[in-house]
């Protein structure tokens, strides 16, 4: 405790030099926690959106269906397994074309039950009072690409199960906004019963979105993809973005560590008489080394305190208001909301503090080792050894 009090007293007596070093450490701590908090918030928010709009609790796919291979769409469907009702939502995928303002645009038709409540697609809008018109809902990105608005009508052309072309007018019943581009881009959503009438594929589906992940055990003939597997690309993208945060963090921490190292070297050079006095009064060299190490390490505690004073109120405010990224996120076609709400986990904060304290302790100890080789008589005379 005595060594700790001496260390604090020496740091406070150093004045500006101490607070400059502590400020750099505080800045490194704040940037790391805030940046990683935003990334964690993006990860959490993106996962939630993907589950609500696209993946549910996982998928089971028809043996011939591959969502990344458009050539499998025509034949990639099978009879919906028994007992699927209440356990999964069937989705039938078909290729089609629309002609907004006379332009040809290839799209995919995706039919799902009107009364489903697993996915956030507004299936309740699958209604129209116009006879012979098919109501569809589309995402905001799709509406922008096709230049369509709510109430607009356009021609839809598709093939039935026999390969025969057919066409009809579709009505844009609703335009929804989602952060998940895979549920938006190039897709027309419609009632699966209507799609059955159009294609003749009654009772079939390309894939099922599960509300009960355990249901896949009842249909081993279908390909099961777990929710965790479906979310892996998203997690990989967030992990790649985290690398930049670590680079900035270690640059700032390195600058702070360099400042602490220089401060310790200068302190040992200027305080040789004081060191000699401590040793002459009975302190061992290890105890003096420990005192200087504690002194340098205490700088990191000053930095953490400064970071807490600034960071806690700022973090609370940021969690309530979020970080606004603006409309450009829609053009990026990645799963990212316009406003991200940071998540500051205990492991993130404690991990950052431990790293800063550990680096500070290391760079404080390295120059302090020189004390172990000092001769007390020469140190009392202030001579460099």
C-alpha positions, 0 to 999 in steps of 0.5 A: 500500500505504501508503494502504491501511495508513493506511485500515485504521489509521483504521478500526480507530481508529474502533472501534464505528462501524466495526464497526457499519457492517461488521456491517450490510454483513455482515448484508445479504450473509448475507441475500442469499446465504442467501435466494437460496441457498434459492430456488436450492435450491428451483428445482433441487429442483423441477426435478429432481422435475418431471423425475422425476415428470412431464416426463422429457426432454420430451413429445410430445402427440397433435395433439388433446390439450391438458392444459389443456382437459378437453374435448379428453380424449375425442378427444385420443388417437392410435396410439402412433408406431412405435419409441416403445418404449425412447424414450418412455413412453406415457400414456393419459388418460381422464375418470372418476368415483369414489364414495368413501363414496358421494360423487361425485368427478370424476377423471382416469384415467392409464394407463402401462406397468407396467414403465416406469422413467422416471417415479417413479410406483410402477407396480410396485404395479399388482398385486392378488390379488382377482379383478375388482378394478382396482389403482390407485395415488394420491398423498397429496393425492388420498388426503386429498381422497378420504379413501382409504387403502391397501387401500380399495376404491371404485367407478369409472365411466368411458366406453369409446371408444364413449361407453358407461358402465361401472363396476368396483371399484378397489383402492388398492394404494399411496399415494405422496408426491410434491412435484409436485401435477400428478402427484397431484391428482385422478389415479388411476394404473393399468396402461395395458394394463388401461386398454386393456381398459376403453376399447378404445383399445388401442395409443393414447396421449394423450401420451408422456413422452420418455426421449430428447429426440431421438425427437420428430424421428421423429414430426413429426405430434405436438406436441413440448414441450421440457423447458425449455418445460415448466419455464418456469412453475416458473422464473417462479415462482422469479424472482417470489419472488426480487424480495422478496430483492432488495428486502430486500437493497437496503434493508439495503445502502442502510442500510449505504451511508448509514452509510458516507456519514455516516461519511465526511462526519464524518471529512472534517469532523473531519480537515481538519488531517490532510488539509491536512498530507497535501497540504502534505507533497506528496500530491496532492488526487487521492491524498488522495481516493483514500485516503479512498475506500479507507478507506470501501471497506475497510469493505465488506471488513470486512463480507465477512470478518464474513459469511464467518466467520458464513456459511461454517459456517452455510451448510455446516450448512444444506446438510446439514440443509436448511430445513424448511418443514413440512407446509403446503407440501402444502396450497399445491399448488405444486412445493415439498418440505417440506425445501429444501437450499440451493445456494450457487453461485460466481456468487451469492457473487461477485455479492453481494460485488461489489455490496456492494464497489461500492456502498461504493466509490461512497458513499465517493468521493462525499463524498471529492470535497470534498477536491479543492476544499480549500485546504491553508492553510485545511485546516491551520487546520481551517476549513471551506471 
